[in-house]
Amino acid sequence: MDQARSSILVVASKWWPLSARLAASLVRHGWQVTALCPTEHPLTRVSGVRKFYRYPGIAPLASLRRALLDGAPDLIVPCDDGVVGQLHVLHGLDPSLRSLIERSLGSPDSYPIVEQRYRFLNLAGELGVRVPLTRKVTGAGDVVEWHKHAKSGVLKVDGESGGNGVRISHSLEESLAAWRRFSTPSSLATACKRLVIDRDPLALWSRQRQTDREVTLQEFIPGRPANSMMFCWEGELVSIVSVVVVAAEGATGASTIVRVIDDERMQSAGELVAARLKLSGFYGLDFIIDSDTGVPYLIEMNPRCTQLGHLELAGKESSLVSALSQVWRGGTWVKKQNASMSGKTIALFPQALAAGQACRAYVEASFHDVPTDEPALMNELMMKSWPQRQWPARIYHAFKPLDRADPMLFEALGAGNEPVPRAPALRKYMDIDQESGSSVMIAATEIGVRRP
């Protein structure tokens, strides 16, 4: 297939930076990129994107279908779980789109499994992957029974992402409170708030599907998070990037600083899952590395690209987007992790802005993941997200402040892995006033970007 005439549609409903970072990487690799996203989304700041389709809050499924039919892309890259859900629905509704969706996501037999944590972990356990003990919660009695044998647990509800819908509990009372919250359907008022204040185009659509959501209780494993993003093609894991989390936005929040690792057990888990589910496209796997044994436990799958997708670990030819491009051109690809990058620490941009003072030495010692070749995007990502800068959100949050988790440092200083403070100019963007959303442009020489 001729990549020079190949197009790819990047679809995002969440205001996460990962979609824009991935789109920029796809453009650099020669793809004709189009995007479906809300108005003023970071994707609109990426140079080289050929066309934008608007993702509205009213009839978003019809808008996705229209973008697929009008743009006729060769592949689709979903950037959040809600988009994946809509693609699964479209697969059943429109036969003309089935081959495109299957080419982009893999076998339709996998769709109900990747949307349900319980089914997915059961399958992974059957494959011999190490997973935590997990139970469905259908009523308060299940929670009580769990705590007869365990003090702690992790409650999760399907249909959420980015750390939402996850509660770590250390008592029966905490677990019951979390179960009640997760098992209660969100109100129309909540959905309208997400639409009007958060500018989530899938807010109303997702509310219609929440009757199918399952709540699970998962064994709490003391340890630190790790995750992998993989590119799969027709059931084969083609390439994988794995990291251990150095710091994050809270215990269950997004990573801000990560360290690249080369773990054969995590790669093996990806290979087994990709083969059984016959996956194609980008997928993420989340792990917890047991603090006592060092064994990684697979805790869930993200059926979409994650914030590792754009990383070019040792140049343009060693990235997941490069693997996609090679496969699409019909070339060969050596299936392995980039061992030469193992141990390298990366301060993700703009996530590292929220890393906190305790993490600063690690940020300064890391590779600075700043898109200096995309100044408009860099400028946009230094500010609050566009919805938070608008008057409805500013008025709303004046009465109800944002609930921000405290930054979590998973790797303590003095543990035989002392960071050496470098590139102090990084403070120039670390100290930007995020509350005011002030805009500051920074040249690459000021930031002191170091390519790995």
Phi, psi and omega in degrees: 000140183272107182295334182299334179250015183265142182237156182220135180256120176264125185240127182219133172250331177279153182270042179274148179287344188299326182293319180292319179296320179292319179300318179298321178294320178297319177299316180299332181269011170092007179281148170274106189258130168241164185219141170245118186198167175292162177301138177067018176294152177307333177302329182288352179262002181272121178289145177096349175288126191283325185205146178241137172248142182275135178255096186273165178280344177255125181057052179293329179296320177295324179292321177296315179299317181297319180295322179292319181287320181287315183278337181045055181290161175280330180216158175239138174241104175281139185247004171204165190294326179297321178296319178301316178301319179293323177295321176298318179295315179298325179302323179280335185270326188235101180301333182291342182257358188296317182295321178296314181294318179294322178296327184275326187247336183109196186297136177295342176297337182278342191300310180292336181284316183289343178272351183235116184301317185297312180296320181295314181293326175300315179296315180300318178298322177296331179280354181094009177281139178287119180228154176287155174300130184224138179229146171287147175243111180254350179190172182300330180299325178295323179292316179299316180298320179301314186282357170289338184240350182216141177280328187240169176186166177238115179268136181223149177235136179295155175091359177246166182204173178067026182092346175288152179075021178228130177226125173272124185240141179239018178201161177299318182298317179296319180294318179296319179296318179294319179298317180299320181293316183288328184275353178267119180302142178292148184281165175298324179298320178295318179296320179294323176299316179296328179285312188277318184272311183273349181056044177270110184291345181258010185301309182288321180295317180295325180298326180293338184261356191288350177294340182268000186287136177257147173254135179234155172244128186239144177303133177275121181248112177298128181168199182236147181289151171214156177207159178232146166241135184230151170251125182241154177216116178050046175088002179248133173283116184270315182207153184214143172239126181238143180219156168253143185278124175273317180212154183210167175278078181088174185296330181238012184271184182293147178290144174247325177226133181227159175236129181292134177230164178235095186242114183295330180291322177291321177295319179298320177300317178297319180296316182294316181293315181299319182291315182294319183271354180056055186279150167225148178099197183265137178218153176242144175238131178255137182230160164239127178267114183304126184293336181272318187255341184076009181277130176279129175256126176284123184249338175185167177244143169254112185279050187195177174290156178237188185283005175264356191295328186271350188295127175251095197289328179218040181109175189298335185269004181234061179220164178293324177295323176296320178298315176303314183295319179297314180296318182296327178280355180086014180275181179259156181219131178280118185278097178198160173278160182274089185296335181294341179264356183301130180096347179286136181258137184235125172269107184290139181248131006266009186304325182295346175299335182258015186290332179091160184299322182296339182262000189299320180299324178290321178299314183292335180270358189260165166293131184267110187277064185252128182280070184294341177278357177232075187300323180294320178292317179301316179297318180295318184287344176284345182259171167305159175297153184305317178301321181290342180273351183273157185300320179303317180289321181295320178291315181300313185281350171292330178263332180227091183300152176299137178271096183259130177285148176292139177304141183245122176260114182271344184240108184284146174295152177080017180261034181078011183220047186298126174283147176258113182304128179220167175048063181299340179296346176300334179300337182298327175260342175292333185263009179297140181286099182290334181290320181279341180070027181295145185259128179226129175265136183231129179284156182300325181291330179288322182285331181074046183294134176242121178280139179285000000 
